């Protein structure tokens, strides 16, 4: 449909029919803002003509909300941006709120589409509002000014603000090669959502355009992905390159709006780029939000469905990359849901898309495969082998959650024979996954910047999975007759948690290995679980040597200290674990002769005295915890463990004060 335009007799320019009305509406909104901030100089042009105010025309829309920019109502030269790309200044909180309301159009948006002959349309909360509009606001995309400069991104509600801290130019060919190799050797094997030959073509286009002093001619698509790879590659190189990484990241965001407008494979890839950046950086958008956007966009395009059944006519390259994008989004979604204790973005029973091919990027083209994919465990592993094996583990995590953990409408199932059969079956599946861990790819002569797909990485993933499998065993009070199975779960969890702490210390002693938020959380969970098992299980306490307890706590503390030195946001993890581990070591080392014999079944004259000792010990342990800060994303688990301890031992051990502990 073509908009109805009329000729302005004064200028000869063609304007939309309601051009004057839309200008008056915009002026009224700006005057309302001025009235709130500078009432002494504000005036209302509607008052002079006795016309109703804008908010009265639209059912008392708040004055803090800017009016919608009508489709086609202002020409580009007028300088008014589409709401999808209006930016917010990180300086004025009021402007941020106003712009966010404008960009997202809130949950209930009134959009006036002023093309000729059309009535205003109302879009409710379930409407298919432009996906790029939602994404651009959440990710803090810049305005469309025709320039790469902007005032900075909207800071995330749970993350630090992103600002351009250093000025960087497009890298030289030598530096570009270094950054590209850092990405594809260390990041791409874990998150293989880009096609390397396609990326290299984009990179060459950017390098040629930069050499000709016409970088913009490379196009927004190529510039976005090239700059994002440089940003993530810089993060992989270490803290010394962090400022450059942030600068590349902000430069890339200048070009993302165009990519999102494509509303296809490339738009999902762009979202995943931002997700991976957030995983490896102390700044960036909320991983929970961005992973949810990625998985929903995949669903919108049908990437969760079988290619052979639902998209038969898709070319080979597009089909494979759509599978990869979905499974990478699935991987990130499952990890984020596990870390935060939240629902997953898509249930597994809604997925029937095939797994990615175990094949290098270079052998995948639009017209077909140039080599047969790896199909046997005896074949040499590829860069895709590790990622595929991780996807299988994430699917197993989903089974853990759906079978063993409570939801809003389903309580945690009681332990019984049927449930034990389920646990045993899931443990068998986990053991089969562990036995099939692929051999690492040899990279002679190079220092790895990531531990992904190494034997130690997979071992930590296996240990953490055991903690997920048995967590409900050790946090729910046991029933008569279950003591033996519960004690076995405590012993298993203590052993695996200790192994995780020691492996992390061994891995991250290398100065070239960089941390991620996921590794930080898993380490913290491992350390917390180890302490929890010591406090709750008499058998674990009696079987643990003092030297083992000290070395385990020190290993976890050491890594958390190193991470906190590089990421200031990790200090809450460090401080929380340091406080709890000190109290645990004190209990094991100094109180063992007096209070370590926690035999709850013992009767006789000494029982009352012993219970008094137990209560005193517990009160000493929790003393001073009120001032302890717990990481926001780990608070739910932290409280779950302490709640389970209190519920299990409150009558004998005096944990009633834990109900006041919120961190």
C-alpha positions in Angstrom: 0.0 0.0 0.0 1.4 3.4 -1.0 1.0 6.3 1.5 -1.1 9.2 0.4 1.1 12.3 -0.1 0.2 15.9 -0.7 2.3 18.7 -2.2 3.3 21.5 0.2 2.5 24.7 -1.8 5.2 26.6 0.0 8.1 24.3 -0.5 7.0 21.9 -3.3 7.8 18.9 -1.1 5.5 16.0 -0.8 4.3 15.3 2.7 2.0 12.7 4.3 -1.6 13.9 4.5 -1.5 14.2 8.3 2.0 15.7 8.5 0.9 18.9 10.3 -1.1 16.9 12.9 1.8 14.6 13.6 4.1 17.6 14.1 1.6 19.2 16.5 1.4 16.0 18.5 5.1 15.7 18.8 5.4 19.4 19.8 2.7 18.8 22.5 4.7 15.9 23.9 7.9 17.9 24.0 6.1 20.8 25.7 4.8 18.5 28.3 8.3 17.3 29.1 9.5 21.0 29.3 6.6 21.8 31.6 7.8 19.1 34.0 11.4 20.3 34.0 11.2 24.0 33.3 7.7 25.2 34.0 8.9 28.8 34.1 9.6 28.8 30.3 7.1 26.2 29.2 4.0 27.0 27.2 1.3 24.9 25.7 0.4 25.8 22.1 -2.8 23.8 22.4 -4.0 26.1 25.2 -4.0 29.1 22.8 -6.4 27.4 20.4 -8.5 25.6 23.0 -7.7 22.2 21.6 -7.6 19.0 23.8 -4.2 17.7 24.9 -2.7 14.6 23.4 -3.2 12.5 26.5 -6.9 13.2 26.4 -7.2 12.0 22.8 -5.7 8.6 23.6 -7.4 7.7 26.8 -5.2 9.4 29.3 -1.9 8.2 28.0 0.7 9.4 30.5 2.6 12.6 29.7 5.8 10.7 30.4 5.2 8.7 27.3 6.3 10.2 24.0 3.7 10.0 21.2 4.1 7.4 18.6 5.9 8.4 15.5 3.4 7.8 12.7 4.5 5.6 9.9 5.5 7.8 7.0 4.5 11.0 8.8 8.0 12.5 8.9 10.6 12.5 6.1 14.0 11.2 7.0 15.5 14.7 6.7 13.3 15.8 9.6 15.7 14.0 12.0 13.1 12.0 13.8 14.1 8.4 14.4 11.9 5.4 14.5 11.0 4.4 18.1 12.9 1.1 17.6 16.2 3.0 17.4 15.7 5.8 19.8 18.5 5.8 22.4 18.6 6.6 26.0 21.2 8.7 27.7 23.0 6.9 30.5 23.2 10.2 32.4 19.5 11.1 33.0 17.4 8.4 34.6 14.2 10.2 33.6 15.2 10.1 29.9 16.1 6.4 30.1 12.6 5.6 31.5 10.9 7.8 28.9 12.9 6.3 26.0 12.3 2.8 27.2 8.6 3.3 27.3 8.8 4.7 23.7 11.1 2.0 22.4 9.2 -1.0 23.8 5.8 0.7 23.4 5.2 -0.9 26.8 3.2 -4.1 27.2 0.1 -2.4 25.8 1.0 -0.1 22.9 -1.1 2.3 21.0 0.3 2.6 17.5 -1.3 5.0 15.1 -0.6 3.9 11.5 -1.5 6.9 9.5 -1.4 5.6 6.0 -4.4 6.8 4.0 -7.7 5.0 4.7 -6.5 3.0 7.7 -7.9 3.4 11.3 -5.5 3.5 14.2 -4.5 0.0 15.2 -4.2 -1.3 18.8 -1.6 -3.8 19.7 -1.9 -5.7 23.0 0.7 -7.6 24.9 0.5 -10.7 22.7 0.9 -8.8 19.5 3.8 -9.5 17.1 5.4 -6.1 17.7 8.5 -5.7 15.6 11.1 -8.1 17.0 13.9 -5.7 16.2 12.2 -3.0 18.3 12.2 -5.2 21.4 15.7 -6.4 20.9 17.2 -3.0 20.1 15.8 -1.5 23.3 16.9 -4.4 25.5 20.4 -4.3 24.0 20.7 -0.6 24.0 21.2 -0.1 20.3 22.1 3.4 19.1 19.9 5.8 17.3 20.1 6.0 13.5 22.0 9.2 13.0 24.0 8.2 10.0 27.0 8.3 12.3 28.8 5.8 14.4 28.8 8.1 17.5 26.2 7.7 20.2 25.8 8.4 23.8 26.1 4.8 25.0 23.9 1.8 25.5 21.1 1.5 28.0 22.5 -0.3 31.0 21.0 -3.6 31.9 19.0 -3.8 35.1 21.4 -6.4 36.5 24.6 -5.5 34.7 27.1 -2.7 34.4 26.8 0.1 31.9 28.5 -0.2 28.6 30.4 2.9 27.5 33.0 3.6 24.9 36.1 3.9 27.1 38.8 4.0 24.5 38.8 5.1 20.9 39.9 2.4 18.4 40.1 2.3 14.7 39.5 -0.6 12.4 42.4 -3.0 13.1 45.3 -3.6 10.8 45.3 -6.8 8.7 47.8 -8.4 11.1 45.8 -7.5 14.2 42.6 -8.6 12.5 44.1 -12.0 11.8 45.1 -12.4 15.5 41.6 -11.5 16.7 39.9 -13.7 14.1 42.1 -16.7 15.1 41.5 -16.1 18.8 37.8 -16.3 18.1 37.6 -19.3 15.8 40.2 -21.4 17.8 38.8 -20.7 21.2 35.1 -19.5 21.0 33.8 -21.0 17.8 34.2 -24.6 18.9 31.9 -24.0 21.8 29.4 -21.8 20.1 29.5 -22.7 16.3 26.8 -20.4 15.1 28.9 -18.6 12.5 30.1 -20.0 9.2 33.8 -19.3 9.0 34.1 -19.1 5.2 31.2 -16.6 5.1 32.8 -14.6 7.9 36.2 -14.5 6.1 34.4 -13.1 3.0 32.8 -10.4 5.2 36.2 -9.6 6.8 37.9 -9.2 3.4 35.2 -6.8 2.3 35.8 -4.7 5.5 39.6 -4.8 5.1 39.3 -3.6 1.4 36.8 -0.9 2.3 39.0 0.3 5.2 42.1 0.4 3.0 40.1 2.6 0.6 39.1 4.9 3.5 35.4 3.9 2.8 34.7 1.5 5.6 30.9 2.1 5.5 30.9 0.7 2.0 31.4 -2.8 3.4 27.8 -2.7 4.6 26.2 -3.0 8.0 25.9 -6.8 7.8 29.6 -7.4 7.3 30.7 -4.6 9.7 28.5 -5.9 12.6 29.8 -9.5 12.5 33.4 -8.6 11.9 33.4 -6.1 14.7 31.7 -8.5 17.1 34.2 -11.2 16.3 37.0 -8.8 17.0 35.3 -7.8 20.3 34.9 -11.4 21.5 38.4 -12.3 20.2 39.8 -9.4 22.2 38.1 -10.8 25.3 39.7 -14.2 24.7 43.1 -12.6 24.5 42.9 -11.4 28.1 42.2 -8.5 30.4 44.8 -6.3 28.6 42.5 -6.2 25.6 39.2 -5.5 27.5 39.0 -1.8 26.6 39.5 -2.6 23.0 36.9 -5.3 23.2 34.3 -2.9 24.7 35.1 -0.4 21.9 34.7 -2.9 19.2 31.4 -4.1 20.8 30.0 -0.6 20.9 31.1 0.1 17.3 29.3 -3.2 16.3 26.1 -2.1 17.9 26.0 0.9 15.6 25.3 -1.6 12.8 23.1 -4.2 14.4 19.7 -2.5 13.8 20.0 -3.2 10.1 20.9 -6.8 10.8 17.9 -7.3 13.1 15.6 -5.8 10.4 16.5 -8.8 8.2 14.4 -10.9 10.6 16.2 -14.1 9.5 19.2 -16.3 10.1 21.6 -13.3 10.4 19.4 -11.6 13.0 19.6 -14.7 15.2 23.4 -14.9 14.7 23.7 -11.2 15.7 21.8 -11.9 19.0 24.0 -14.9 19.7 27.1 -12.8 19.2 25.9 -10.4 21.9 25.0 -13.4 24.1 28.6 -14.8 23.8 30.0 -11.4 24.5 28.0 -11.2 27.7 29.1 -14.7 28.7 32.8 -13.7 28.6 32.6 -10.1 29.6 31.9 -8.3 32.9 29.7 -5.9 30.9 27.0 -6.5 28.4 23.3 -7.2 28.1 21.5 -9.5 30.4 22.3 -13.1 29.4 18.9 -14.2 30.6 17.1 -11.7 28.4 19.3 -12.2 25.3 19.1 -16.0 25.5 15.4 -15.8 25.7 15.3 -13.6 22.6 17.5 -15.9 20.7 15.4 -19.0 21.5 12.1 -17.3 20.8 13.4 -15.9 17.5 14.5 -19.4 16.5 11.0 -20.7 17.4 9.5 -17.8 15.3 11.4 -19.0 12.3 10.7 -22.6 12.9 14.3 -23.6 13.6 13.2 -25.9 16.4 11.4 -28.2 13.8 13.0 -30.8 11.6 14.6 -29.4 8.5 13.8 -32.6 6.5 10.1 -32.4 7.5 9.3 -28.6 7.7 12.0 -26.9 5.5 12.7 -29.4 2.7 13.7 -26.8 0.1 16.3 -25.0 2.3 19.8 -25.1 0.8 22.4 -27.1 2.6 24.3 -24.2 4.2 21.2 -22.4 5.4 19.7 -25.7 6.8 22.9 -26.5 8.7 23.4 -23.0 10.1 19.8 -22.8 11.2 20.3 -26.1 13.2 23.5 -24.7 14.7 21.9 -21.5 15.7 19.0 -23.2 17.4 21.2 -25.6 19.3 23.6 -22.9 20.4 20.6 -20.8 21.6 19.3 -24.0 23.4 22.7 -24.5 25.1 22.8 -20.9 26.4 19.1 -21.1 27.4 19.6 -24.2 29.4 22.7 -22.9 31.2 21.0 -19.6 32.0 17.9 -21.4 33.3 20.1 -23.7 35.5 22.1 -20.9 36.9 19.1 -18.7 37.7 16.7 -21.5 38.7 14.2 -20.4 36.1 12.0 -22.1 33.5 13.6 -23.0 30.1 12.7 -21.1 27.0 11.3 -24.1 25.1 10.3 -27.6 26.3 12.1 -30.5 24.9 9.0 -32.2 23.6 8.5 -29.3 21.2 11.8 -29.9 19.5 12.4 -32.3 16.7 15.2 -30.5 14.8 18.2 -32.7 13.9 21.5 -32.3 15.7 24.2 -30.3 13.8 26.5 -32.2 11.5 29.9 -33.2 12.9 31.7 -31.5 10.1 34.1 -28.6 9.6 32.7 -25.3 8.3 34.9 -25.5 5.1 33.0 -28.6 3.9 29.5 -27.0 4.1 28.3 -25.1 1.1 25.0 -23.9 -0.3 25.0 -26.6 -3.0 25.8 -29.5 -0.7 28.5 -31.1 1.5 32.0 -31.5 0.2 32.8 -34.2 2.7 30.9 -36.8 4.7 30.2 -35.8 8.4 31.9 -37.7 11.2 29.7 -40.6 12.2 31.8 -42.8 14.4 33.5 -42.3 17.7 36.6 -43.9 16.1 36.8 -41.0 13.6 39.1 -38.1 14.2 37.1 -35.4 16.2 36.3 -32.1 14.5 35.8 -28.7 15.9 32.1 -29.5 16.1 32.5 -32.7 18.1 32.8 -31.1 21.5 29.8 -28.8 20.9 27.6 -31.6 19.9 28.6 -33.6 23.0 27.7 -30.6 25.2 24.3 -30.3 23.6 23.6 -33.9 24.6 24.5 -33.0 28.1 22.2 -30.0 28.2 19.4 -32.2 27.0 20.2 -34.5 29.9 20.0 -31.5 32.3 16.5 -30.9 30.9 15.5 -34.4 31.9 16.9 -33.8 35.4 14.8 -30.7 35.8 11.6 -32.1 34.4 11.8 -35.4 36.4 13.2 -34.3 39.7 12.6 -30.6 40.4 9.5 -28.8 41.5 7.7 -26.2 39.5 5.0 -23.7 40.5 2.3 -26.3 40.1 4.3 -29.4 40.9 5.9 -30.0 44.3 9.2 -31.8 44.6 8.2 -35.5 44.4 8.9 -37.6 47.5 11.6 -40.1 47.3 10.2 -43.5 46.7 11.1 -46.6 44.7 9.7 -45.2 41.5 11.6 -42.0 41.9 14.8 -43.9 42.7 14.4 -45.9 39.5 14.2 -42.6 37.6 17.4 -41.3 39.3 19.2 -44.5 38.6 18.1 -44.3 34.9 19.3 -40.7 34.6 22.6 -41.6 36.3 23.0 -44.4 33.7 22.4 -41.9 30.9 25.0 -39.6 32.5 27.5 -42.4 32.7 27.0 -43.2 29.1 27.6 -39.6 28.2 30.7 -39.5 30.3 32.1 -42.7 28.7 31.6 -41.1 25.2 33.5 -37.9 25.9 35.5 -37.3 22.8 39.3 -36.9 22.7 40.5 -33.3 22.5 41.8 -31.8 19.3 45.5 -31.4 19.2 46.8 -27.9 18.7 50.6 -28.2 18.7 52.6 -25.1 19.3 49.7 -23.0 20.5 48.7 -21.9 24.0 45.0 -22.4 24.4 42.9 -19.4 25.6 40.0 -21.6 26.5 39.7 -25.0 28.3 36.5 -26.0 26.4 36.4 -29.6 25.1 39.5 -30.6 27.2 39.3 -33.7 29.3 39.3 -31.5 32.5 36.4 -29.3 31.1 34.3 -32.4 30.4 35.2 -33.8 33.8 34.0 -30.7 35.6 30.8 -30.7 33.5 30.3 -34.3 34.6 30.9 -33.6 38.3 28.5 -30.6 38.1 25.9 -32.7 36.5 26.1 -35.2 39.4 25.4 -32.3 41.8 22.4 -31.4 39.7 21.1 -35.0 39.7 21.4 -35.4 43.5 20.7 -31.9 44.8 17.1 -32.8 45.7 18.4 -35.8 47.7 20.6 -33.7 49.9 18.2 -30.7 50.3 15.0 -32.6 51.2 14.7 -34.2 54.7 14.9 -38.0 54.4 12.2 -40.4 55.4 12.6 -43.5 57.6 14.4 -46.2 55.6 16.1 -43.7 53.2 19.1 -42.9 55.3 21.5 -45.1 53.4 20.6 -43.8 50.0 20.7 -40.2 51.3 24.2 -40.7 52.8 25.4 -42.1 49.5 24.2 -39.0 47.8 26.0 -36.8 50.3 29.2 -38.8 49.8 28.9 -38.6 46.1 28.2 -34.9 46.1 31.1 -34.1 48.5 33.5 -36.1 46.4 32.4 -34.5 43.1 32.4 -31.0 44.6 35.9 -31.4 46.0 37.1 -32.7 42.6 35.6 -29.6 40.9 37.4 -27.2 43.2 40.7 -28.9 42.7 40.3 -29.1 38.9 39.4 -25.5 38.7 42.5 -24.4 40.5 44.6 -26.6 38.2 43.0 -25.2 35.1 43.0 -21.5 35.9 46.5 -21.3 37.2 47.4 -20.6 33.5 47.4 -16.9 32.9 46.1 -17.3 29.4 42.9 -19.0 30.4 40.0 -16.6 30.7 36.9 -17.0 32.9 33.3 -16.9 32.1 30.2 -16.2 34.2 29.3 -19.8 33.8 32.6 -21.1 35.2 32.4 -18.7 38.1 28.9 -19.9 39.0 29.7 -23.6 38.7 32.8 -23.2 40.9 30.8 -21.3 43.5 28.1 -24.0 43.5 30.7 -26.7 43.8 32.4 -25.0 46.8 29.0 -24.3 48.5 27.9 -27.9 48.0 31.1 -29.2 49.6 30.6 -27.1 52.7 26.9 -28.1 52.8 27.8 -31.8 52.8 30.2 -31.3 55.6 27.7 -29.5 57.8 24.8 -31.9 57.1 26.3 -35.3 56.9 28.0 -36.9 59.9 29.5 -39.6 57.7 31.1 -37.0 55.3 32.6 -35.1 58.3 34.0 -38.3 59.8 35.5 -39.5 56.6 37.0 -36.2 55.6 40.6 -35.5 56.6 41.4 -32.0 57.9 44.0 -31.6 55.2 41.5 -32.4 52.5 38.9 -29.9 53.8 41.6 -27.2 54.0 43.0 -27.9 50.6 39.5 -28.0 49.0 38.4 -24.7 50.6 41.7 -23.1 49.7 41.5 -24.3 46.1 38.0 -22.7 45.7 39.0 -19.6 47.5 42.1 -19.2 45.4 40.3 -19.3 42.1 37.5 -16.9 43.4 40.2 -14.5 44.5 41.8 -14.6 41.0 38.5 -14.1 39.3 37.6 -11.2 41.6 40.9 -9.5 40.8 39.9 -9.5 37.1 36.1 -9.0 37.5 35.1 -6.7 40.4 31.5 -8.0 40.1 32.8 -11.4 41.4 33.8 -10.1 44.8 30.4 -11.1 46.3 31.1 -14.7 45.3 34.6 -14.5 46.9 33.4 -12.9 50.1 30.5 -15.2 50.6 32.5 -18.4 50.2 35.5 -17.1 52.2 33.2 -16.4 55.2 31.5 -19.8 55.1 34.7 -21.7 54.4 36.5 -20.1 57.3 33.7 -21.2 59.7 33.7 -24.7 58.2 37.5 -25.1 58.6 37.2 -23.8 62.2 34.6 -26.3 62.9 36.6 -29.2 61.4 39.9 -28.3 62.9 39.2 -26.7 66.3 35.9 -28.3 67.4 36.3 -31.9 66.2 37.3 -33.3 69.5 34.3 -31.6 71.2 31.5 -31.6 68.7 32.3 -33.7 65.7 30.5 -36.8 67.0 27.0 -35.6 65.8 25.3 -38.9 66.5 21.6 -38.0 66.6 20.5 -41.5 67.5 22.6 -41.7 70.7 20.6 -41.7 73.9 21.6 -41.4 77.6 22.7 -38.7 80.0 25.2 -37.2 77.6 22.6 -36.6 74.9 21.2 -33.3 76.2 24.6 -31.9 76.7 25.7 -33.0 73.3 22.7 -31.4 71.7 23.6 -28.2 73.5 27.1 -28.4 72.0 25.5 -28.9 68.6 23.3 -25.8 69.0 26.2 -23.7 70.2 28.3 -24.8 67.2 25.6 -23.9 64.7 24.9 -20.6 66.3 28.6 -19.8 66.1 28.6 -20.7 62.4 25.8 -18.4 61.5 26.9 -15.6 63.7 27.6 -12.5 61.6 26.1 -13.9 58.4 23.5 -11.1 58.3 26.0 -8.8 56.7 27.2 -11.3 54.1 26.4 -10.3 50.5 25.2 -13.2 48.3 25.4 -12.9 44.5 22.0 -12.1 43.1 21.9 -14.9 40.6 23.1 -17.5 43.2 20.9 -16.4 46.0 18.1 -18.8 45.3 20.6 -21.8 45.5 22.3 -20.3 48.6 19.0 -19.9 50.4 17.9 -23.4 49.3 20.9 -25.0 50.8 20.7 -23.1 54.1 16.9 -23.6 54.2 17.5 -27.3 53.8 20.0 -27.3 56.6 17.7 -25.5 58.9 14.7 -27.7 58.2 16.7 -30.8 58.7 18.5 -29.9 61.9 16.6 -27.1 63.5 15.4 -29.0 66.6 18.8 -30.2 67.5 21.2 -27.7 66.0 19.5 -24.3 66.5 19.2 -23.2 62.8 16.1 -21.1 63.5 18.0 -17.8 62.9 18.6 -18.8 59.3 15.1 -17.7 58.3 16.4 -14.1 58.7 19.3 -14.6 56.4 18.8 -13.1 53.0 22.3 -12.0 52.1 
